[in-house]
Amino acid sequence: FENELKKNVFVALEDSRVASEEGYNTFERAISLLDMEPNEVGQLCRCFRDGAMIQKFVRMLPRVEVSCTVHPITKSTLRFHIDIHPVFQWSGRHHGGAEGFWLWVEDNENNRTYHNEYILFSRRNHPEPTTLEVVVPVFDPMPQQYFIRVVSDSWVGCESLIPVSFRHVLMDGLSSPAFFTNLFDLTPLPVQALADPRFEQLYSKRFDVFNPIQTQLFHILYHSDTPVLLGAPTGSGKTTVAELALLRMKKQNPNAKCVYIAPLKSLARERLKEWSKRLGAPPLKWKVLELSGDTSHDSRALNNSDVLICTPEKWDLISRGWRGVSGDFSSSSASNGKRFVREVGLL
């Protein structure tokens, strides 16, 4: 604003002696002018008639108000729900069509930055706020607070530092069985626990007993319909765990369908290749289909399938997009789609 304001204003705001005594920087000192009366601003900046105009330009300085709530996910992970509100007056001349900010989540005690993100506010949507969901780690001993730093991408010195306190965050209960299930020292179950020769032959040539995770989950998966959320490392046998639930479903309802959602097409093809060989062979002879962007099947094939392997986008199309969809599903009505989804017994 050099051409709009007199030099006295900048000299007054950048007075290092005043700033150091009052404990804030030039940007904070400029923002504090909004709490004064125009005549007080004019007197402070030695421009007695320009107090209102100075406040007008101060309101244009890019700044945001940040609020954050903290939710523990695990004992070592926190989720930050961050609301960012632009609170400056937009000027097309000075801000153009968009104004960018950088956001960091910092741990000052350990000199670490755990998250950074670029935020863009547009003139068209101003002053609509934006919301971020950020997952950050936390370590023992737990620090008292983290900091959220928001810095303007184009205006030097326009930044905010917001402390996020952890005093109210309760972490003690996160190690309880309500959050984690301990792995018990159980005797591995033999494959014969399936009590069905058709199912036993799926595993008899691969292993004789189930591993510890599969053993612990065997009863709840194979003898009940309780929903299960399993988080375990790669190579720990999660696919076999899913197969136990699939065997339970087909044993209870032979006409029910299983939907397996793979995040990538390559993983879907890999699962199709393995299950077609194992589940599609005698004595089960289940029909396994893949549904991704590179494959297409008519409604009859889908309705006759036992296991459907698909990507998230295709499952969304099947479960919600039957009406008015062209291509693969043009011959299927909305009622057919609803019937198909009702026949799904395992996801």
Secondary structure, DSSP 8 states (H G I E B T S, - for coil): -TTTS-HHHHHHHT-HHHHHHHT--HHHHHHGGGGS-HHHHHHHTT-TT-HHHHHHHHTTS--EEEEEEEEEEETTEEEEEEEEEE-S---HHHHTTEEEEEEEEEETTTTEEEEEEEEEEETTTTT--EEEEEEEE--SS--SEEEEEEEESSSTT-EEEEEEE-TT---GGGGSTTT----------BGGGG--HHHHTTTTTT-SB--HHHHHHHHHHHS----------TTS-HHHHHHHHHHHHHHH-TT-EEEEE-SSHHHHHHHHHHHHHHTSSTTT---EEEESTT----HHHHHH-SEEEE-HHHHHHHHH--TT--GGGTT--HHHHHHHHHTEEE-
